[in-house]
Amino acid sequence: MADRCWSSGDFVVHREVLDENRLDEVAQKGTWSTKPTVGERVRESLRCSVPKLKHMVLTWIPILAWLPGYSFRENAMGDLISGCSVGIMHLPQGMAYAFLASVRPVFGLYTSLYPVLIYFIFGTSRHISIGTFAVISIMVGGVTERLAPDSDFMTNGTNRTVNIDARDSYRVQVACSLTALAGIFQILLGIVRFGFVVTYLSEPLARGYTTAAACHVCVSQLKYLFGVRPARFAGPFAIIYTLVDICKLLPQTRAPELVISLVAITVLIVVKEINERHRQKLPLPFPIELLVIIAATIITHFCGLPATYRVDVVGEIPSGLKAPRAPDPTLFSQIIGDAFAVAIVGYAITISLGKTFALKHGYKVDSNQELVAVGLCNAIGACFWCYAVTSSLSRSLVQESTGGRTQIAGVVSSVVVLIAVLKIGSLFEDLPKAVLSTIVFVNLKGMFKQFMDVSLLWKTNKVDLLVWLVTFVSTILLNLDMGLAVSIGFSMLTIIFRAQVPRYSILGNVPDTDLYLDMETYRAAREIPGIKIIRSSATINFTNAEMYREFLQEKVCVCVCVCVCVCVVCVVEQLEKADFFSELVPKSILFVSVHDAVLHVLRKREQTDSMTVNTEAGDEWENATVD
């Protein structure tokens, strides 16, 4: 019976001391279970009905759920403006990121077209923009350059040159095969409901990895900015060797391309900064990337820069769409590890952005369906000359901030890209490659800001800082694929280490309350004479049991009896199934709270000299007080 005093907020509860046996009687614990048996679950999964079929179809094809209820009055204008804005961004980014993937710019435009339409049908996020992205592009580029190096396409003769057409054709074939295999991995993982795999990519790991990937992107584009041709390196320390080689070639820098790069970078940074500072006042962000591309193409063409100063330009961009072709499965055995890395990283970026926007706008993103959707974008897109895709932060922010409400905005952006591919793509043949590289550089600004994580993690969590640094260093030195494997392995080791080395605390009672707190943290907590109350911050298991025993031996001189508090039901049931309890270790040593155990000990004080109270189950006991 509780007597409550609402004016002071105090209350008192009168009840008997409850051990586990008495609790079972008072609370009427039963052995029944509301969970279906395995056989019932199998029968239910095999049962076919119209509602179940409808639910399955709407789950796997989300467009059928939301498109019939689409409100043109509320959403159409915002989706139209947003789609046009994102489509304008797709054009320069698609061409620029294609160079990171070591394929021609037109394939970046294809990648900005087909996967967006596929995601429109199968995706569950309303705001993310699917397409090219720097990190995934550089991962694809590493594979295409490894399997199709320049040395394999040297022409015969006295003046040996690279057969660029044959090389580029084979690199596209490699990129499409890699993309298809990555898509297959994603689809299979989604079907078996393996979307939780991304939880192993913690935020410090993901941010450290993308920061290191940004460094790889930056180094890969330096050759276009300076107009030099460094040797290609592969394997561990490739980025270091490449950077050293570029530094050796700096005396050979071609001044026209350096000037073009510096002017383009300056204009891009200034206008993007204006866009950022005045984004609340501007109805649409100023499309500076597209304007820089147009201006650079016009100046290069009419000034004859390729002929006069040998400025390296994009070259032929064929108009129209290419007929679909199946990827080459004979390459799968050579790229299986790379494909899995691309699948995991691409999905991790997509689901993190999707959940961010879903939380902001109050809807749900299905992680498993997103895995299937991105997998279909890659698997089907690979047949249409696309390379691996994921969501882009910059384009997604524009799509959301300019009024996009649904993936109709993605369809509009695809129309913009389609017009460019069919009608105006060939007009950009005189576009300097250095300008595309500057677009890549400037868009890396957000990733380089992640270096600020180091100072923040130093103040908040040293273990997460260590994960960030190990991920960054390993990815820089060992390349993107091996770096990802090392970083995931190290992250798992930190989890094991935290469980194996828990923190043990001696608890004391706060006078005139039933609260028991860590005496090192709370001055008011006082130890009860003759009673040791010990808490472990982690569940006791075989990895830390010996350490726990050593701690007990250190803190407790004489142990007459041990009581266990706040043991969750599943643990008690497991102990019962294992026949843990006996006459020597009765079930009555379990208590519902620390206070119950202390009262029990005090009641038996005349029969005991000292008693140890062992608390488990994390921090749950702190809230399980007796009021």
C-alpha positions as CSV (number, residue, x, y, z in Angstrom):
1,M,0.0,0.0,0.0
2,A,1.5,3.4,-1.0
3,D,0.9,6.6,0.9
4,R,1.7,9.5,-1.5
5,C,2.4,13.1,-0.6
6,W,1.8,15.1,-3.8
7,S,3.0,18.4,-2.3
8,S,6.5,17.2,-1.5
9,G,6.8,14.4,-4.1
10,D,7.7,11.8,-1.4
11,F,6.1,8.4,-1.2
12,V,6.5,5.3,0.9
13,V,5.9,1.7,-0.1
14,H,5.3,-1.1,2.5
15,R,6.0,-4.6,1.3
16,E,7.8,-7.7,2.4
17,V,11.4,-8.5,1.3
18,L,11.2,-10.5,-1.9
19,D,13.6,-13.1,-3.0
20,E,13.2,-14.9,-6.3
21,N,11.0,-17.7,-4.9
22,R,8.6,-15.3,-3.1
23,L,8.5,-13.0,-6.2
24,D,7.3,-15.9,-8.3
25,E,4.4,-16.5,-5.9
26,V,3.5,-12.8,-5.5
27,A,3.7,-11.9,-9.2
28,Q,2.1,-15.3,-10.2
29,K,4.9,-16.2,-12.6
30,G,3.7,-18.7,-15.3
31,T,5.4,-21.0,-17.6
32,W,3.1,-20.3,-20.6
33,S,4.5,-18.6,-23.7
34,T,2.8,-16.4,-26.2
35,K,5.5,-16.9,-28.8
36,P,4.6,-19.3,-31.7
37,T,6.5,-22.5,-32.0
38,V,8.9,-23.2,-34.8
39,G,6.3,-25.4,-36.5
40,E,3.7,-22.6,-36.2
41,R,6.0,-20.1,-37.7
42,V,6.9,-22.4,-40.6
43,R,3.2,-23.0,-41.3
44,E,2.4,-19.3,-41.1
45,S,5.2,-18.5,-43.6
46,L,4.0,-21.1,-46.0
47,R,0.3,-20.0,-45.7
48,C,-0.9,-17.9,-48.7
49,S,-3.7,-15.4,-48.4
50,V,-4.7,-12.2,-50.2
51,P,-3.8,-9.9,-47.4
52,K,-0.5,-11.5,-46.9
53,L,0.2,-11.4,-50.7
54,K,-0.7,-7.7,-50.8
55,H,1.5,-7.0,-47.8
56,M,4.4,-8.8,-49.4
57,V,4.0,-7.0,-52.7
58,L,3.8,-3.5,-51.0
59,T,6.8,-4.3,-49.0
60,W,9.0,-5.4,-51.9
61,I,7.7,-2.7,-54.3
62,P,7.1,0.4,-52.1
63,I,6.0,2.6,-54.9
64,L,2.7,0.8,-55.0
65,A,2.0,1.9,-51.5
66,W,2.7,5.6,-51.8
67,L,2.2,6.6,-55.4
68,P,-1.6,6.0,-55.5
69,G,-2.0,8.5,-52.6
70,Y,0.4,11.1,-54.1
71,S,-0.9,14.6,-53.6
72,F,-0.2,16.8,-56.6
73,R,-1.4,19.9,-54.9
74,E,1.0,19.5,-51.9
75,N,4.0,17.8,-53.5
76,A,4.2,18.4,-57.2
77,M,5.7,21.9,-57.2
78,G,8.3,21.1,-54.6
79,D,9.3,17.8,-56.3
80,L,9.6,19.6,-59.7
81,I,11.9,22.4,-58.4
82,S,13.9,19.9,-56.3
83,G,14.3,17.5,-59.2
84,C,15.5,20.2,-61.6
85,S,18.0,21.4,-59.0
86,V,19.4,17.9,-58.3
87,G,19.4,17.1,-62.1
88,I,21.6,20.1,-62.7
89,M,24.0,18.9,-60.0
90,H,24.0,15.4,-61.5
91,L,25.5,16.6,-64.7
92,P,28.9,17.9,-63.5
93,Q,29.2,15.4,-60.6
94,G,28.4,12.5,-62.9
95,M,31.1,13.5,-65.4
96,A,33.6,14.4,-62.6
97,Y,33.2,11.2,-60.6
98,A,33.4,9.1,-63.7
99,F,37.1,10.0,-63.8
100,L,37.5,8.7,-60.3
101,A,36.1,5.3,-61.5
102,S,38.5,5.5,-64.5
103,V,35.7,5.5,-67.1
104,R,34.6,8.0,-69.6
105,P,32.3,10.9,-68.5
106,V,29.3,9.6,-70.4
107,F,29.2,6.5,-68.1
108,G,28.9,8.8,-65.1
109,L,25.8,10.3,-66.8
110,Y,24.4,6.9,-67.4
111,T,25.0,6.2,-63.7
112,S,23.1,9.3,-62.8
113,L,20.1,8.2,-64.9
114,Y,19.1,4.5,-64.7
115,P,19.7,3.8,-60.9
116,V,17.7,6.8,-59.9
117,L,14.6,5.4,-61.8
118,I,15.1,1.9,-60.2
119,Y,15.4,3.4,-56.7
120,F,12.2,5.4,-57.4
121,I,10.4,2.0,-57.6
122,F,12.0,0.0,-54.9
123,G,13.4,2.6,-52.4
124,T,11.8,3.6,-49.1
125,S,13.5,7.0,-48.5
126,R,11.8,10.1,-49.8
127,H,14.7,12.4,-49.8
128,I,18.1,10.7,-50.7
129,S,19.6,11.2,-54.1
130,I,21.0,8.0,-55.6
131,G,23.8,8.2,-58.1
132,T,27.6,8.8,-58.3
133,F,29.6,9.4,-55.1
134,A,33.3,10.1,-54.6
135,V,34.0,7.3,-52.2
136,I,32.4,4.5,-54.2
137,S,33.8,5.9,-57.5
138,I,37.4,5.8,-56.2
139,M,36.8,2.2,-55.0
140,V,35.6,1.2,-58.4
141,G,38.5,3.1,-60.0
142,G,41.0,1.2,-57.9
143,V,39.6,-2.1,-59.3
144,T,39.4,-1.0,-63.0
145,E,42.9,0.3,-63.0
146,R,44.2,-2.8,-61.3
147,L,42.6,-5.2,-63.8
148,A,43.1,-2.9,-66.8
149,P,46.4,-1.1,-66.4
150,D,47.9,1.0,-69.2
151,S,50.7,-1.5,-69.6
152,D,48.2,-4.1,-70.9
153,F,47.1,-1.9,-73.8
154,M,50.4,-0.7,-75.3
155,T,50.5,-0.7,-79.1
156,N,53.2,-2.3,-81.1
157,G,55.8,-0.2,-83.0
158,T,58.7,2.1,-82.4
159,N,56.6,4.7,-80.7
160,R,54.7,2.7,-78.1
161,T,51.4,4.4,-77.0
162,V,48.4,3.3,-75.1
163,N,45.4,2.0,-77.0
164,I,42.9,4.2,-75.1
165,D,39.8,2.9,-76.8
166,A,40.6,-0.7,-76.0
167,R,41.6,0.2,-72.4
168,D,38.5,2.3,-71.7
169,S,36.2,-0.4,-73.2
170,Y,37.7,-3.1,-70.9
171,R,37.6,-0.8,-67.9
172,V,33.9,-0.2,-68.4
173,Q,33.4,-4.0,-68.6
174,V,35.3,-4.4,-65.3
175,A,33.3,-1.7,-63.6
176,C,30.0,-3.1,-64.8
177,S,30.9,-6.6,-63.6
178,L,32.0,-5.2,-60.2
179,T,28.8,-3.3,-59.9
180,A,26.7,-6.3,-60.8
181,L,28.4,-8.6,-58.3
182,A,28.1,-5.9,-55.6
183,G,24.4,-5.6,-56.4
184,I,23.9,-9.4,-56.1
185,F,25.6,-9.3,-52.7
186,Q,23.2,-6.5,-51.6
187,I,20.1,-8.3,-52.9
188,L,21.0,-11.6,-51.2
189,L,21.8,-9.8,-47.9
190,G,18.5,-8.0,-48.1
191,I,16.5,-11.1,-48.8
192,V,17.9,-12.9,-45.7
193,R,17.1,-9.8,-43.6
194,F,20.8,-9.0,-43.1
195,G,20.4,-5.2,-43.0
196,F,21.7,-5.1,-39.4
197,V,25.2,-5.8,-40.8
198,V,25.7,-2.0,-41.1
199,T,25.6,-1.8,-37.3
200,Y,29.2,-3.1,-37.3
201,L,30.2,0.1,-39.1
202,S,30.2,2.4,-36.1
203,E,30.0,6.2,-36.7
204,P,33.7,6.8,-35.9
205,L,34.6,3.9,-38.2
206,A,32.5,5.3,-41.1
207,R,33.7,8.8,-40.7
208,G,37.3,7.8,-40.4
209,Y,36.9,5.6,-43.5
210,T,35.3,8.3,-45.6
211,T,37.9,10.8,-44.5
212,A,40.7,8.5,-45.7
213,A,38.8,7.8,-48.9
214,A,38.6,11.6,-49.5
215,C,42.4,11.7,-49.2
216,H,42.6,8.9,-51.8
217,V,40.3,10.9,-54.1
218,C,42.3,14.0,-53.6
219,V,45.6,12.4,-54.5
220,S,44.1,10.7,-57.5
221,Q,43.0,14.0,-59.0
222,L,46.3,15.9,-58.5
223,K,47.6,14.7,-61.8
224,Y,44.8,16.5,-63.7
225,L,45.3,19.7,-61.7
226,F,49.1,19.9,-62.5
227,G,48.9,18.3,-65.9
228,V,51.4,15.5,-65.0
229,R,51.4,11.8,-65.6
230,P,52.6,9.9,-62.6
231,A,53.1,6.1,-62.6
232,R,50.3,3.9,-61.4
233,F,50.9,2.1,-58.1
234,A,48.8,-0.6,-56.5
235,G,48.7,-2.4,-53.1
236,P,49.7,-1.1,-49.7
237,F,51.3,2.4,-49.5
238,A,50.1,3.1,-53.1
239,I,48.9,6.6,-52.1
240,I,52.3,7.4,-50.6
241,Y,54.2,6.3,-53.7
242,T,51.8,8.2,-55.9
243,L,52.2,11.4,-53.9
244,V,56.0,11.1,-54.0
245,D,55.9,10.5,-57.7
246,I,53.7,13.6,-58.3
247,C,56.0,15.7,-56.2
248,K,59.0,14.6,-58.4
249,L,57.0,15.6,-61.5
250,L,56.1,19.0,-60.2
251,P,58.8,20.7,-62.3
252,Q,57.0,19.4,-65.4
253,T,53.7,21.1,-64.3
254,R,51.8,22.4,-67.3
255,A,51.0,26.0,-66.6
256,P,47.7,26.3,-68.6
257,E,46.1,23.5,-66.7
258,L,47.3,24.7,-63.4
259,V,45.9,28.2,-64.1
260,I,42.5,26.7,-65.2
261,S,42.5,24.6,-62.0
262,L,43.2,27.5,-59.7
263,V,40.6,29.8,-61.3
264,A,38.0,27.1,-61.2
265,I,38.7,26.2,-57.6
266,T,38.6,29.9,-56.5
267,V,35.2,30.5,-58.3
268,L,33.7,27.3,-56.9
269,I,34.8,27.9,-53.3
270,V,33.6,31.5,-53.3
271,V,30.2,30.9,-54.8
272,K,29.6,27.7,-52.7
273,E,30.4,29.7,-49.6
274,I,27.9,32.4,-50.6
275,N,25.3,29.6,-51.2
276,E,26.0,28.2,-47.8
277,R,25.8,31.5,-45.9
278,H,22.7,32.7,-47.7
279,R,20.9,29.4,-48.2
280,Q,17.9,30.6,-46.1
281,K,17.4,33.6,-48.4
282,L,18.1,31.9,-51.8
283,P,15.1,29.9,-53.2
284,L,17.6,27.6,-55.0
285,P,21.3,27.2,-54.7
286,F,23.3,28.9,-57.4
287,P,24.3,26.2,-59.9
288,I,27.9,27.2,-60.0
289,E,29.3,23.8,-61.0
290,L,27.2,23.7,-64.2
291,L,28.1,27.3,-65.0
292,V,31.8,26.6,-64.5
293,I,31.6,23.6,-66.9
294,I,29.8,25.6,-69.5
295,A,32.1,28.6,-69.3
296,A,35.3,26.4,-69.3
297,T,34.0,24.5,-72.3
298,I,33.2,27.6,-74.3
299,I,36.6,29.3,-73.5
300,T,38.5,26.1,-74.3
301,H,36.7,25.6,-77.6
302,F,36.9,29.1,-79.0
303,C,40.5,29.8,-77.7
304,G,41.8,26.5,-79.1
305,L,43.4,25.5,-75.9
306,P,43.8,21.8,-76.7
307,A,45.7,22.6,-79.9
308,T,47.7,25.6,-78.7
309,Y,48.5,24.6,-75.1
310,R,47.8,20.8,-75.2
311,V,45.2,21.1,-72.5
312,D,43.8,17.7,-71.7
313,V,40.0,17.6,-72.4
314,V,37.2,15.1,-71.9
315,G,37.1,14.1,-75.6
316,E,34.3,12.3,-77.3
317,I,30.9,12.1,-75.5
318,P,28.6,10.0,-77.7
319,S,25.0,11.2,-77.9
320,G,22.1,8.8,-77.2
321,L,21.8,5.7,-75.1
322,K,23.7,2.5,-75.5
323,A,21.9,-0.9,-75.8
324,P,22.0,-2.9,-72.6
325,R,24.5,-5.7,-72.2
326,A,25.0,-8.3,-69.5
327,P,28.2,-8.0,-67.4
328,D,31.0,-10.5,-67.8
329,P,30.6,-13.2,-65.1
330,T,34.1,-14.5,-65.8
331,L,35.5,-11.5,-63.9
332,F,33.6,-12.3,-60.7
333,S,36.3,-14.5,-59.3
334,Q,38.9,-11.7,-59.5
335,I,36.7,-9.0,-57.9
336,I,34.6,-10.8,-55.3
337,G,36.4,-9.2,-52.3
338,D,36.2,-5.7,-53.9
339,A,32.5,-6.2,-54.7
340,F,31.6,-7.1,-51.1
341,A,33.5,-4.0,-49.9
342,V,31.6,-1.8,-52.4
343,A,28.3,-3.4,-51.4
344,I,28.8,-2.8,-47.6
345,V,30.2,0.7,-47.9
346,G,27.6,1.8,-50.5
347,Y,24.7,0.4,-48.3
348,A,26.2,2.0,-45.2
349,I,26.2,5.5,-46.7
350,T,22.7,5.1,-48.1
351,I,21.1,3.8,-44.9
352,S,22.8,6.4,-42.7
353,L,21.5,9.3,-44.9
354,G,18.1,7.7,-45.3
355,K,17.6,7.3,-41.5
356,T,18.8,10.8,-40.9
357,F,16.1,12.3,-43.2
358,A,13.5,9.8,-42.0
359,L,14.0,10.9,-38.4
360,K,13.9,14.5,-39.3
361,H,10.6,14.2,-41.3
362,G,8.9,11.5,-39.2
363,Y,8.7,8.5,-41.5
364,K,10.3,5.0,-41.4
365,V,13.0,3.6,-43.7
366,D,13.1,-0.2,-44.0
367,S,16.8,-1.1,-43.8
368,N,16.4,-4.5,-45.5
369,Q,14.3,-3.0,-48.3
370,E,17.0,-0.3,-48.8
371,L,19.6,-3.1,-49.1
372,V,17.5,-4.7,-51.8
373,A,16.7,-1.4,-53.5
374,V,20.4,-0.4,-53.8
375,G,21.3,-3.9,-54.9
376,L,18.7,-3.7,-57.7
377,C,20.1,-0.3,-58.7
378,N,23.5,-1.8,-59.0
379,A,22.6,-5.2,-60.5
380,I,20.2,-3.8,-63.1
381,G,22.2,-0.6,-63.7
382,A,25.3,-2.7,-64.5
383,C,23.4,-4.0,-67.6
384,F,22.9,-0.4,-68.7
385,W,26.6,0.6,-68.5
386,C,26.4,2.0,-65.0
387,Y,28.9,1.6,-62.2
388,A,28.2,1.3,-58.5
389,V,26.0,3.9,-56.8
390,T,25.0,5.1,-53.4
391,S,23.4,8.2,-52.0
392,S,25.2,11.6,-52.1
393,L,25.1,13.9,-49.1
394,S,25.3,17.1,-51.2
395,R,22.6,16.2,-53.6
396,S,20.4,14.8,-50.9
397,L,20.6,18.0,-48.9
398,V,19.7,20.0,-52.0
399,Q,16.8,17.6,-52.8
400,E,15.4,18.0,-49.3
401,S,16.1,21.7,-48.8
402,T,14.5,22.8,-52.1
403,G,11.2,21.2,-51.3
404,G,11.4,17.6,-52.4
405,R,8.8,15.5,-50.7
406,T,9.0,12.2,-52.6
407,Q,11.2,10.3,-55.1
408,I,9.2,12.0,-57.9
409,A,12.0,14.5,-57.6
410,G,14.4,11.7,-58.6
411,V,12.4,11.1,-61.8
412,V,12.5,14.8,-62.7
413,S,16.3,14.8,-62.2
414,S,16.6,11.7,-64.4
415,V,14.7,13.6,-67.2
416,V,17.2,16.5,-66.9
417,V,20.1,14.0,-67.2
418,L,18.3,12.2,-70.1
419,I,18.0,15.4,-72.0
420,A,21.7,16.1,-71.5
421,V,22.7,12.6,-72.7
422,L,20.5,12.7,-75.8
423,K,20.9,16.3,-76.9
424,I,23.7,18.3,-75.3
425,G,26.3,15.8,-74.0
426,S,28.4,16.1,-77.1
427,L,28.8,19.8,-76.5
428,F,31.1,19.2,-73.5
429,E,33.8,17.4,-75.5
430,D,36.2,20.3,-75.1
431,L,35.7,20.5,-71.3
432,P,39.1,20.4,-69.6
433,K,39.6,17.4,-67.3
434,A,41.2,19.8,-64.8
435,V,37.8,21.5,-64.3
436,L,36.1,18.2,-63.4
437,S,38.9,17.6,-60.9
438,T,38.3,20.9,-59.3
439,I,34.6,20.0,-58.9
440,V,35.7,16.8,-57.1
441,F,38.1,18.7,-54.9
442,V,35.6,21.3,-53.8
443,N,32.9,18.7,-53.1
444,L,35.3,16.9,-50.7
445,K,35.1,19.9,-48.3
446,G,32.5,18.2,-46.1
447,M,34.6,15.0,-45.7
448,F,37.7,16.9,-44.8
449,K,35.8,18.7,-42.1
450,Q,35.6,15.3,-40.4
451,F,39.2,15.8,-39.2
452,M,37.5,17.9,-36.5
453,D,36.2,14.6,-35.1
454,V,39.7,14.0,-33.6
455,S,39.5,16.8,-31.1
456,L,35.9,16.0,-30.2
457,L,36.5,12.3,-29.6
458,W,39.6,13.2,-27.6
459,K,37.3,15.0,-25.1
460,T,34.5,12.5,-25.2
461,N,35.6,8.9,-25.9
462,K,39.2,7.7,-26.3
463,V,38.2,4.3,-27.6
464,D,36.1,5.8,-30.4
465,L,39.1,8.1,-31.2
466,L,41.3,5.1,-31.4
467,V,38.8,3.4,-33.8
468,W,38.8,6.6,-36.0
469,L,42.6,6.8,-36.1
470,V,43.2,3.2,-36.8
471,T,40.5,3.2,-39.6
472,F,42.0,6.4,-41.1
473,V,45.6,5.2,-41.0
474,S,44.9,1.7,-42.2
475,T,42.8,2.9,-45.1
476,I,45.4,5.4,-46.1
477,L,48.3,3.0,-46.0
478,L,46.6,-0.3,-47.0
479,N,44.1,1.1,-49.6
480,L,40.3,1.1,-49.4
481,D,39.6,-2.7,-49.4
482,M,42.2,-3.9,-46.9
483,G,41.7,-0.8,-44.8
484,L,38.0,-1.5,-44.4
485,A,38.7,-5.1,-43.3
486,V,41.3,-4.0,-40.8
487,S,39.1,-1.3,-39.4
488,I,36.1,-3.6,-38.9
489,G,38.3,-6.2,-37.3
490,F,39.8,-3.6,-34.9
491,S,36.3,-2.2,-34.1
492,M,35.2,-5.7,-33.1
493,L,38.2,-6.1,-30.9
494,T,37.3,-2.9,-29.0
495,I,33.9,-4.3,-28.4
496,I,35.4,-7.6,-27.1
497,F,37.9,-5.7,-25.0
498,R,35.2,-3.5,-23.3
499,A,33.2,-6.7,-22.4
500,Q,36.3,-8.5,-21.2
501,V,37.6,-5.6,-19.0
502,P,34.5,-4.2,-17.2
503,R,34.5,-1.6,-14.5
504,Y,33.8,-2.8,-11.0
505,S,32.3,-0.6,-8.3
506,I,31.7,-0.7,-4.6
507,L,28.3,0.7,-3.8
508,G,27.1,2.5,-0.7
509,N,23.8,3.5,0.6
510,V,22.6,7.1,0.5
511,P,21.3,7.8,4.0
512,D,17.5,7.6,4.6
513,T,16.9,6.2,1.1
514,D,16.9,2.9,-0.7
515,L,19.5,4.2,-3.2
516,Y,22.9,2.4,-3.6
517,L,25.4,4.4,-5.6
518,D,29.1,4.2,-6.5
519,M,31.0,5.5,-3.5
520,E,33.8,6.9,-5.8
521,T,31.3,9.1,-7.6
522,Y,28.9,10.0,-4.9
523,R,30.2,11.5,-1.6
524,A,26.9,10.9,0.2
525,A,27.0,7.1,-0.4
526,R,28.1,5.2,2.7
527,E,29.2,1.6,3.0
528,I,27.1,-0.5,5.3
529,P,29.3,-2.2,7.9
530,G,29.8,-5.9,7.2
531,I,28.2,-5.7,3.8
532,K,30.0,-5.4,0.4
533,I,27.9,-4.4,-2.5
534,I,29.7,-4.9,-5.8
535,R,28.5,-4.0,-9.2
536,S,30.0,-5.1,-12.6
537,S,29.5,-2.8,-15.6
538,A,29.3,-5.8,-17.9
539,T,27.6,-9.2,-17.9
540,I,29.9,-11.8,-16.2
541,N,31.0,-14.5,-18.7
542,F,34.0,-16.8,-19.2
543,T,36.1,-13.9,-20.6
544,N,36.0,-11.8,-17.5
545,A,35.0,-14.3,-14.7
546,E,38.6,-14.7,-13.5
547,M,39.1,-10.9,-13.3
548,Y,35.8,-10.7,-11.3
549,R,37.0,-13.4,-8.9
550,E,40.3,-11.6,-8.4
551,F,38.4,-8.4,-7.6
552,L,36.2,-10.1,-5.1
553,Q,39.3,-11.6,-3.4
554,E,40.9,-8.2,-3.2
555,K,37.9,-6.4,-1.8
556,V,36.3,-9.1,0.4
557,C,38.3,-10.8,3.2
558,V,35.6,-13.2,4.5
559,C,32.6,-14.2,2.5
560,V,29.9,-16.1,4.4
561,C,27.1,-15.8,1.8
562,V,26.5,-14.3,-1.6
563,C,23.3,-12.7,-2.8
564,V,22.6,-11.8,-6.5
565,C,20.3,-8.9,-7.3
566,V,18.2,-7.8,-10.3
567,C,18.8,-10.9,-12.3
568,V,16.6,-10.7,-15.4
569,V,14.1,-13.4,-16.1
570,C,15.9,-15.0,-19.1
571,V,19.0,-15.4,-16.9
572,V,17.0,-17.1,-14.1
573,E,15.3,-19.4,-16.6
574,Q,18.7,-20.3,-18.1
575,L,20.1,-21.1,-14.7
576,E,17.1,-23.3,-13.9
577,K,17.4,-25.2,-17.2
578,A,21.1,-25.9,-16.4
579,D,20.2,-27.2,-12.9
580,F,22.3,-24.5,-11.3
581,F,20.2,-24.3,-8.1
582,S,20.6,-26.9,-5.4
583,E,20.6,-27.1,-1.6
584,L,24.0,-25.5,-1.4
585,V,23.0,-22.7,-3.9
586,P,19.3,-22.2,-3.4
587,K,17.2,-19.9,-5.6
588,S,16.5,-17.8,-2.6
589,I,19.8,-16.1,-3.0
590,L,18.3,-14.1,-5.8
591,F,16.6,-10.8,-4.9
592,V,14.6,-8.3,-6.9
593,S,16.6,-5.3,-5.8
594,V,19.7,-4.4,-3.9
595,H,17.6,-3.0,-1.1
596,D,15.8,-6.3,-0.7
597,A,19.1,-8.1,-0.4
598,V,20.5,-5.6,2.1
599,L,17.4,-5.9,4.3
600,H,17.6,-9.7,4.2
601,V,21.2,-9.5,5.3
602,L,20.5,-7.2,8.1
603,R,17.7,-9.4,9.3
604,K,20.1,-12.4,9.3
605,R,22.9,-10.2,10.8
606,E,23.2,-12.2,14.0
607,Q,24.0,-15.4,12.1
608,T,26.6,-13.9,9.7
609,D,29.7,-11.8,10.1
610,S,29.9,-10.5,6.6
611,M,28.1,-11.0,3.4
612,T,28.7,-10.1,-0.3
613,V,26.0,-8.7,-2.5
614,N,26.8,-9.2,-6.1
615,T,24.8,-7.1,-8.6
616,E,24.7,-7.9,-12.3
617,A,22.7,-7.0,-15.4
618,G,24.4,-3.7,-16.3
619,D,22.8,-0.5,-15.0
620,E,19.2,-1.9,-14.8
621,W,19.4,-2.1,-11.0
622,E,19.8,1.6,-10.6
623,N,16.3,2.2,-11.7
624,A,14.9,-0.8,-9.9
625,T,14.6,0.8,-6.5
626,V,12.1,0.0,-3.8
627,D,9.9,3.0,-3.3
